[in-house]
């Protein structure tokens, strides 16, 4: 193709850059050299169990704590060296509610606006626009304590984006919400990205929530074990996932590997293996080991399977970090 006819896709602006990030709580290392980038307009998830390091990473990006080593920046501003500039570019929604329950919805937003230097007509217009934006205009004069959990989360997001940040940080945003409120929350997040170009970075331990992200960083015991789009991460498994429940997984492991032609691993007392057309060896497994197998399940790869593949252990059962 002639050079004059070639086109290149525009480069995606980097909103968050994390390089070799390390954080220690005394003798315990919570982050172990984490690296990733978040591009403009992405919904990016930090997925991990308790103790994975996602909460520590969230606190560093929100400028609440300084890293032990490495670097994290927001819009090119180092969060340790230029925290004021970084804060101006971010909005934060914490897992625990940060609303004053005795104030009205409007009063909560007005208080937030004043913290960012807004006042007078500019503040009134910003609050009115935001109440319409999150569909809370009809509850503007209601005390926050009268709102449902889903409406409170909308008010939290309105506070977080009132000053029009480039990046919205959310810590476990679906915590305490029913399925309907969770769906409503995600509609708002996608609308923020598509209409306002807001980049969203959230922490979660929910696989269903992680599936909705554009890209993920999967953390385990402070280390980054995988990073990419959910569909690409699941495609790395390259087949179906077979899980065999048996009283003696180690004793059966070698025989199952030979019969199935795939490597098996023992995870949480079960045998797990991945192979294309996973349904094919099931009849032979039951015929050969029927008296030694309690059950066999087969399914398409999930993010939980990705975590097990990358770490060799189950998702739950670690201490909070």
N, C-alpha and C positions, 0 to 999 in steps of 0.2 A: 504494500500500500504506500503511495507517495506520502512523503513527510507532511505535505500541506493538508492531506486529508485525515491524518491521524488526530484523534481526540483523546484526551486523558481525563479521567474522573477527577473532580476537585478534591484536594486533600481535606481530610476530616480534621478539624481543629481538636487538639488535645486539651481537655478540660481538667482532667486529673492525671497526674503522673506520680507513680510510686516506684522508688528505686532502692533496692537493698534495705528495705525497712526492717529494723530490729527494735524490739522493746522488751525490757526486763522489768519484772516486779521483784526486786530483791534478787534472790538466787534463781527465780523461775523465769524462763524465757517464754514470752507470750507470742512474739512474732520472730520469725527466723529468716530474715532476708527476703522479704516479699517484693515482687516486681509486677506491675501491670499498668496499663493506661486505659483511660476512659475517654472516648471521643464525644464530640459535641452532638447533642440530640439523642444520645443512647439512654436506655433504661438498663442500668448495670447492677447486677446483684452480687453481694458477698454471701455465699452459701457455706454453711458449716454447722457442726454440732456445737453444743456448749463446750467451751475450751478450745474451739478452733482458731480463735484470734480475731474474729470479725468485730466484736464489740471494741476491742482495743484499737483496731484499725479505724473504726468509726470515730472514736474519741480523738485520735490523732488528726484525722481529716477535719474534724469540727474545731480544731485548735484548743481542745480541752486538756490535752497532755502532750508533752514533747517526746519524740522518739529517742530511744537510746542511741541509735545509729541509723544511717541511711537518710533518705530524703523523701518528702511528700510535698507536692505543690498543687495548688488550685489556680487555674488561669495564669500559670507561670510564677505565682507567688509562693515561696517556701512557707509552709504553715508554721514552722518553728522560728524562722528569721523575719518573716513579714506577716505576722498573724492578723494585724488590722486589715491589711489589703486583702488577705484571703477571706476574712469574715465578711467583707463587703460583697463578695461574689457568691456567698453561700446562704441558703436558708436551711434550717434544721428542724426536724420533727422527731422528738425523742419517743422512745417506747412508752415511758410513763407520761401521762398527760401533763402539759405545762400551762394549761388554761386556768384562770382564776374562776372557779365555779360560781362565785357569788356575783361576778360581773356579768353583764349581758354579752352576747356575741360581738356586738358593735364595740362595746367598751374594751373588750380584749384586743380587738384589732387596733383600736385607737392607741392603746397603751403601747402595743408593739411598734406602731408607726412612729410614735414620739421617740422611742429608743433609737430609731434610725434617722432622726432629725427632721421628720415630717411634721407639719403643723398647719393650722388654718384651713384654707380652701383646698390646698393640695392634699392634706390628710383626709378631709371629708370625701373628696373625689376618689382617692385611692381606696378608701374603705368601702364606699358605695360600689365601686367597680368590682372589688374583690368579693363582696357579698353576692353580687349577681353571678360572678364567675363560678363560685362553688355552690350556687343555688341555695343560699342561706338568707336571701334578702327578707323572706317572710318570717325568719326567726331572729332578725337583727336585735329586737328589743327583749328577747327571751333570755333569762339567766342560763348560763351554760349548764348548770346542774339539772336543768329540765330536758336537755338534749339526749338523744340516744347515743350509743357508742359510735355508730356510723357518722352521725351528724357532728359529734365532737371531733372525730378524725378529720372531717371536712374543715372544721374551724381551725384545727391545728395546722393543716396544710395552708389555709388562707393566711395564717400568721406567718408561716415560713416563707411564703412567696410575696408578701405584701410589698416588700422593697424591690421586687423584680430581680431576684438573684439569677445567675447563670447556672448554678448547681443547687439541686435540692437533695439534702441528705435525710434519709429516713431510717430509723432504727426499729426493726421488726414492725412495720407499719400495719400488718394485719392482726397484731396481738389483740385478743379480746373481741374481735369482730365476728359476727355471724356470716355465713356464706353470701347472703345478699349484700351486706355492707362491704365485704371484701371485693365483690364484683364491681360495686359502685366506686370503690376506691381506685381500682385499676382503670376504670373508665376515665376518672379524673387525671390519673398519671399519664395515660396515653394522650389525653387532650392537652395537657401541659406541654408534652413533647412536640406534638404536631402543630399546635396553634402558636405557642410561645417560644418554641425552641429550647425549652428548659431541659437540661441534662439531669437525670435522676440516678442517684446511687443509693441502694438500700441494702440492709442486712436482713437475712432470713434463715430460718432453719426448716422452712416448709418447701417440700419438693414441688408442690403445685404452684406456689408463688414463684419459685425459681424458673419454672418452665415458661413463665410469661415475660421474662427478661430478654432483652436483645443479646446480651452477653453476660457471662458469669465468671467469677473467680471463686473456685472451690478451695476452702481452707481446711486443714486438719492439723491439730496440734501446733498451730502457729506457722505452718508452712503452706505455700501455694502448691496444690497438687494438680490443678488443671485450670485452664482459662480458655474461654471461647463461647461461641453460640451454643445453646442447649442442644440443638439438633446435630451440630458437628461433634460435640462431646459424646453423644450417644452413638453416633456413627462409628466412633473409634472401636467400639466393642465388636463390630463386624459380624453380628449374627444374633441368634436367639440366646436367651439366658435360661439354663436348666438348673433347677434347685432340687436336690435330693435330700430328704430327711431320713436319717438312719441312725441307729444307736451306736454305730462304730464307723464314723466317717473316715478316720485315718486308715483303718484296716481295709476299707472298700475302695479307697482312692485310686490306687494303682490299677486295679481291675477295671474300674469305670473309665479311666483314661484310655486304656487299651481298647475297650469296646467302642467308645465314642470317638476315638481319634482326636481328642482335645485335652488340654491340660485342665485339671480340676484343682480347686483350692478349698480349704476348709475355713468357713466363715461362720462364726456364731453357732457351731455345732452342726452345720449342714455342709454338704458338698455342692459347690457351684462351678459351672463351666459354661463357656460361651462357644457356640459353633453355628455355622450356617445351617439352615433347615433343621432346626433343633428337634422337630417332631419325629424325624426319621429313626433315631436310636431308642425312642421311648419303648416301643414294643419289646425290643431285645433286652433293654434294661429290666423291664418287669419280668420277662421270661427267665432271665439269667439270675437275677438277684431278688426275685419276688419275696422270698422269706426273710430278706435282710434289709428291705426298704420299707419305710413307713409311708412315704408319699413322694411323688414326683410332680413338680410344677414347671411350666414353660411359659415364657412371656417375652415380649419385645423389650429391648433395653430401656432402662429408666435412668434418671440422674442418680438414684440410689445405687444402681449397678455400676455407674461410672465411679462413684465414690469408693465402692468396694474394690473395683479393679485397680484404682490408683493407690489405695492405702493398704489393702489387704485386711481391713477390719470393718466392723459394722459402724453405722453412722452415729448411734447413740452411745452414751456411757462415759463421757469425758467431763472434766470439771470446767466450770465457767472461766472465761478469760475476757 
